[in-house]
Amino acid sequence: MEGTTRLTHLILKHWTTHRPGVIEELKRTNRLEPVLRQAQEQTGDLLYHLTVVQKMEYQAAWELATREWAFLPEEPPSSGPTPSRTPSPPAISE
């Protein structure tokens, strides 16, 4: 993949381990790169907002931002691939 960041690689590794059905479906529909790029950008944007705008401590902001966009929970064993929609952005208080 062109122009990938360390965060993109971390997201891909996590999804491959914990969301293989999502990876399979995104590859099948040729959407893996755009969805990865979007997750990376949204994670970075949220991290910036939490640390710079809201003055949150970096580690807490990292954990929140990656949980929201990058490091999704494991797929339930019985579920098939269903990445039909991108999750809504998390609510951010200003």
VOGU-3710 file (C-alpha; in Angstrom, 3 decimals, decimal comma):
1> megttrlthl> 0,000/0,000/0,000  1,250/3,436/-0,921  1,594/6,197/1,644  0,933/4,046/4,664  1,815/5,229/8,126  2,798/3,323/11,227  -0,762/3,770/12,466  -2,118/2,278/9,240  0,111/-0,768/9,735  -1,052/-1,117/13,357
11> ilkhwtthrp> -4,692/-0,901/12,270  -4,206/-3,474/9,519  -2,403/-5,863/11,869  -5,136/-5,515/14,495  -7,952/-5,981/11,984  -6,210/-8,986/10,421  -5,933/-10,635/13,836  -9,259/-9,622/15,355  -11,506/-8,840/12,365  -10,510/-11,266/9,609
21> gvieelkrtn> -14,025/-11,305/8,173  -13,953/-7,541/7,751  -10,552/-7,726/6,039  -11,809/-10,475/3,739  -14,915/-8,501/2,772  -13,005/-5,262/2,243  -10,493/-7,036/0,009  -13,288/-8,745/-1,908  -15,017/-5,419/-2,556  -11,714/-3,616/-3,236
31> rlepvlrqaq> -12,307/-1,193/-0,343  -9,500/-2,138/2,049  -7,157/0,754/1,278  -9,794/3,526/1,391  -11,324/2,184/4,614  -7,890/1,818/6,234  -6,988/5,355/5,171  -10,259/6,646/6,598  -9,728/4,830/9,923  -6,188/6,193/10,140
41> eqtgdllyhl> -7,303/9,759/9,387  -10,226/9,667/11,807  -8,050/8,198/14,542  -5,427/10,893/13,986  -8,037/13,658/13,896  -9,644/12,456/17,113  -6,248/12,089/18,797  -5,366/15,662/17,811  -8,701/16,970/19,077  -8,409/15,170/22,400
51> tvvqkmeyqa> -4,798/16,147/23,091  -4,604/19,656/21,636  -8,132/21,019/21,897  -9,357/19,222/25,004  -5,894/18,992/26,633  -6,325/15,305/27,463  -3,271/13,316/28,550  -1,772/11,588/25,501  -2,027/7,955/26,658  -5,701/8,291/27,604
61> awelatrewa> -6,397/10,061/24,305  -4,537/7,346/22,371  -6,570/4,599/24,031  -9,854/6,379/23,355  -9,021/7,303/19,752  -7,771/3,851/18,795  -10,733/2,146/20,461  -13,155/4,357/18,493  -11,642/3,988/15,010  -8,647/1,721/14,796
71> flpeeppssg> -8,677/-1,212/17,177  -12,117/-2,666/16,765  -13,286/-5,481/19,068  -13,014/-9,070/17,901  -15,658/-10,454/15,598  -18,195/-12,686/17,279  -17,455/-16,299/16,256  -20,760/-16,748/14,443  -20,745/-13,509/12,476  -19,708/-13,277/8,888
81> ptpsrtpspp> -18,079/-10,311/7,244  -20,338/-7,269/7,453  -18,371/-4,068/6,867  -21,294/-2,583/4,957  -21,120/0,725/6,794  -18,460/2,864/8,342  -19,049/3,538/12,041  -20,411/6,961/12,970  -17,870/9,335/14,426  -17,741/9,415/18,208
91> aise> -19,353/12,295/20,022  -16,811/14,913/20,990  -17,611/17,570/23,533  -16,127/20,984/22,871
//
